[in-house]
Amino acid sequence: MRTNPTRPIAPRTTTASLADVRNLGILAHVDAGKTTVTERILYLTGATHKRGEVHDGTTVTDFDSQERDRGITIFAAAVSCAWAGRRINLIDTPGHVDFADEVERSLRVLDGAVAVFDAVAGVEPQSESVWRQADRHRVPRLAFVNKLDRAGADLDTAVASIRERLHPVPLAVQLPIGQEGGFTGVVDLLRMRALVWADGQDTHQEGPVPGSLREEAQRRRRLLSETVAGLHPLALEEFCAQGELSAETLAAALRDLTRTGEAVVVLCGSAYRNRGIEPLLDAVVAYLPSPADVPAVRGTSPRGVSLRGVSRPGASRPGGDNGVDVGAGDVQERAADPDAPFSALVFKVNSTETGRLGYLRVYSGTLRKGDAVLDAGTGRSERIGRILRVQADRHEELDLATAGDIVAVIGLKAARTGTTLCAPGAPLVLEPPSTAEPVVSVAVEARRGTDTDRLASALARLAEEDPSLSVRTDRETGQTVLSGMGELHLEVAVEKVRRTHGLELGVGRPQVAHRETVTGGVSGFVHRHVKQDGGAGQFAHVVFDVAPLDDGREFAFHSTVVGGRVPKEFVRAVEAGCRDALAEGPLGGHPVMGLAVTLTDGATHPTDSSELAFRTAGRLGLREALRAAAMALLEPVVELTATVPEEAVGGVLGDLAARRGRVSGSDSRGGTAVITATVPLAELFGYATRLRSRTQGRGTFTTRSAGYAPAPVR
């Protein structure tokens, strides 16, 4: 019987030991079992001494009271453990679409991930969404097909859904032994050995491939070798020379293909029954990169005007225009070297009984207790009081943190999510995680007038901890409005305020966040900005075209001005002014999206023209142009996937039609039907209760954002 290869990790002091670190995320659709996978990893690595269960409320990473009450992951939780001499910094991320920003912030600082899939359902809507998020950040992944002990579980079907819906080359390196309730282990196709877990055993027994599976295992081993040889040049040479690949060559090729993203290694098991987790940990160590294997992080010096477009090498900027106006300084690189100047990104802020925790990914240098560091965005100095290795809601104090570490610190006064901390003598600004725009809002008020100030303070702290939440005061009603990513997101936020601060709150009905767009543009629109109030005046003359933008972007700006009639610095100011104007559209003051502006002509004054004058002209001119253009109101829509009994399909389809839903597909899966539809988000408030009543409590549904669509004219 194989023994657990866990051993303590000595403090890291050299760059070479970076190879012993894995910064890993667990990604999945809700209920695919990723928290159970995390709990089994912690148990097998010796980080915990008892297996936590989601249904018992005893998990380590789902430690918040709301997570245990609801049985889902809400907040990304960081833990550390050791396996085969490697330190694994692990982040368990939420699977519900309303908390996708938690996933985004985690992926920004991770070097690798494990995507967990349900062996019955295969690729589900939110698993597809988190996969695309990982694609944007170029995070290498492994796939783990979980719940092979369930009725209807099938590895080949799950692998086919990965190929068809996610489009990587899936490389299954295991063959299940037994089916559904008889699932007992896997065949390791690299070494052609059987790994079997007996009931009640934490570790596996290794032996020869069962005779009944030997021929199938050999066929799959051959297919695996052929596929890898077609993707990897060195493997192809060995395959052509010998007709097969050795286990060593195959492992080396799988490591290269995983790290480049050309293929994804697929493993399988049942986390709940503790089967398949040890090989998964071995694969994490063997195939996913360490901080030493990823390119040096890139940023800019905080001296210029814009950080837009600067990110990790090869990683596209997620979301829309999320640049930070910190300066167009020279692009700098920082290698993952403990002796390099210190740089780190704050990817999460949380207030606890211990104090205000800032979660950091250290990219370079060494951080010690008591160090003074620079907030590169604001120029303020912050002092590090304590450094903690995080074990979910428990913490272990450290003397220092070095390149490659993910830790929490106490002592930050003003730093927020997305802040770059760096050595005072070597300033650097890293790209912050992107934040999606809120789509649902509720009015919130304290039931007791004396609690109004406490509520304002609590909401401000909440928005600081979760940047995907926003708080504003409605100008017409004077109400405090809390906005977030969905109904559940806001329910959790409001309940957190109630529980943490002991406030009695009144909450209004949810309202969706509309957008406005151009349906018919205007050409040659002229705006002349002249202001004389003593002293230097302001003069700017601009001419531009406004047109709809149909390529998915929110805004595009071009200049066709020739002959120097508008200097380049003034062109940039006009663009900035146009972006300012996007905040409020003419129909109802909603943000404007989906339009292109082309500056075609303009004029300047020798003394009164300035960047401020042209920025003002861009803002006021575009507002006037939008009032002259044909505009339309947009509403957020979602892709809904409902799983219901077949006998309830008719009623569910009728209800979706009444909610302005457009059904795009329906599949049967052994007595149940899976319905896919596009539905306006505003029509889904309270839908969970309605679906349960129509299906006698047996129906479930999930959603993911599908952008915006024209709202009906009322």
Buried (B, 14 or more C-beta within 10 A) or exposed (E): EEEBBBEEBEEBEEBEBBBBBBBBBBBBBBBBBBBBBBBBBBBBBBBBEEBBEBEEBBBBBBBBEBBBEBBBBBBBBBBBBBBBEBBBBBBBBBBBBBBBBBBBBBBBBBBBBBBBBBBBBBBBBBBBBBBEBBBBBBBBBBBBBBBBBBEBBBBEBBBBBBBEBBEBBBBBBBBBBBBBEEBBBBBBBBBBBBBBBEEEEBBBEBEEBBEEBBEEBEEBBBEBBBBBBEBBEEBBEBBEEEEBBEBEBBBBBBBBBBBEBEBBBBBBBBBBBBBBBBBBBBBBBBBBBBBBBBEBBBBBBBEBEBBBEBBBEEBEBBEBEBBBEBBBBEEBEBBBBBEBBBBBBBBBBBEEEEBBBBBBBBBBBBBEBEBEBBBBBBEEEBEBEBBBBBBBEEBEEBEBBBBBBBBBBBBBEEBBBBBBBBBBEBBBBBBBBBBBBBBBBBBBBBEEEEBEEBBBEBBEBBBBBBBBBBBEEEEEEEBBBBBBBBBBBBBBBBBBBBEEBEBEBEBBEBBBBBBBBBEEBBEEBBBEBEEEEEEEBBBBBBBBBBBBBEEEEBBEBBBEBEEEBBBEEBBBBBBBBBBBBBEBBBBEEBBBBBBBBBBBBBEBBEEBBBBEBBBBBBBBBBBBBBEEBEBBBBBBBBBBBBBBBEEBBEBBBEBBEEBBBEBEEBEEEEEBBBBBBBBBBBBBEEBBEBBBEBBEEBBBBBBBBBEBEEBEEE
